[in-house]
Amino acid sequence: QVQLVESGGGLVQAGASLKLSCAASGLTFGSYAMGWFRQAPGKEREFVAAISSYGRSTGYADSVKGRFTISRDNAKNTVYLQMNSLKPEDTAVYYCAADLKMLGYSGASYDYEYWGQGTQVTVSS
C-alpha cells in the first residue's frame, strides 16, 4: 500500500533552519506532484509548498515564500522541505501529500490522494 513517511521535525529557536523529508513507497513516485501542508493547533490545514512530478515547477504560500524551498529526488522517492529563518508562527504539524498529476501541482488539499502522518515542528521565540 502507499506510505508517506515524514521526518526531520523538531524543536528549534526562531531564526533556525530545519529540513523535512518525506519518503514515499507503494506508488510510482514520478507520476505524482507532491505537496507540503501544515496544521497549527486550532487552525485549519493550510498549503505550504508543492512541486510538480519532475520538479520543473514549484509553488509556495505567501507566508513561506523566500524562506522555504521544496525539492524532490525521484531516484530516492523522496520530497524535501528546507525551512530557513523559522518563525514561531511556523509551529505546526507538517504533512506531505501526493497528487496523481503529471503536469503542474495543486495548492488544494482535496486534490491530494495520499497523506503522511505528519511531523511536528515547534519554533520557540
Solvent accessible surface area in square Angstrom, and as a share of the most:
residue,aa,sasa,rsa
1,Q,179,0.79
2,V,36,0.20
3,Q,96,0.43
4,L,9,0.05
5,V,88,0.50
6,E,18,0.08
7,S,59,0.38
8,G,37,0.35
9,G,29,0.28
10,G,29,0.28
11,L,132,0.66
12,V,27,0.15
13,Q,134,0.59
14,A,50,0.39
15,G,55,0.53
16,A,35,0.27
17,S,58,0.37
18,L,30,0.15
19,K,103,0.44
20,L,0,0.00
21,S,30,0.19
22,C,0,0.00
23,A,51,0.40
24,A,8,0.06
25,S,54,0.35
26,G,58,0.56
27,L,25,0.13
28,T,96,0.56
29,F,6,0.03
30,G,15,0.15
31,S,24,0.15
32,Y,21,0.08
33,A,0,0.00
34,M,0,0.00
35,G,0,0.00
36,W,0,0.00
37,F,2,0.01
38,R,15,0.05
39,Q,63,0.28
40,A,24,0.19
41,P,119,0.75
42,G,91,0.88
43,K,139,0.59
44,E,152,0.68
45,R,91,0.33
46,E,78,0.35
47,F,43,0.18
48,V,0,0.00
49,A,0,0.00
50,A,0,0.00
51,I,6,0.03
52,S,7,0.04
53,S,1,0.01
54,Y,128,0.49
55,G,29,0.28
56,R,211,0.77
57,S,44,0.29
58,T,57,0.33
59,G,9,0.09
60,Y,50,0.19
61,A,22,0.17
62,D,120,0.62
63,S,65,0.42
64,V,0,0.00
65,K,118,0.50
66,G,81,0.78
67,R,31,0.11
68,F,6,0.02
69,T,72,0.42
70,I,6,0.03
71,S,45,0.29
72,R,33,0.12
73,D,44,0.23
74,N,46,0.23
75,A,102,0.79
76,K,137,0.58
77,N,52,0.27
78,T,14,0.08
79,V,0,0.00
80,Y,45,0.17
81,L,0,0.00
82,Q,54,0.24
83,M,0,0.00
84,N,59,0.30
85,S,59,0.38
86,L,2,0.01
87,K,83,0.35
88,P,54,0.34
89,E,120,0.54
90,D,0,0.00
91,T,34,0.20
92,A,1,0.01
93,V,42,0.24
94,Y,0,0.00
95,Y,33,0.13
96,C,0,0.00
97,A,0,0.00
98,A,0,0.00
99,D,6,0.03
100,L,106,0.53
101,K,62,0.26
102,M,105,0.47
103,L,154,0.77
104,G,32,0.31
105,Y,79,0.30
106,S,15,0.10
107,G,39,0.38
108,A,26,0.20
109,S,46,0.30
110,Y,188,0.71
111,D,53,0.27
112,Y,11,0.04
113,E,92,0.41
114,Y,82,0.31
115,W,73,0.26
116,G,6,0.06
117,Q,161,0.72
118,G,23,0.22
119,T,19,0.11
120,Q,86,0.38
121,V,0,0.00
122,T,46,0.27
123,V,7,0.04
124,S,44,0.29
125,S,130,0.84
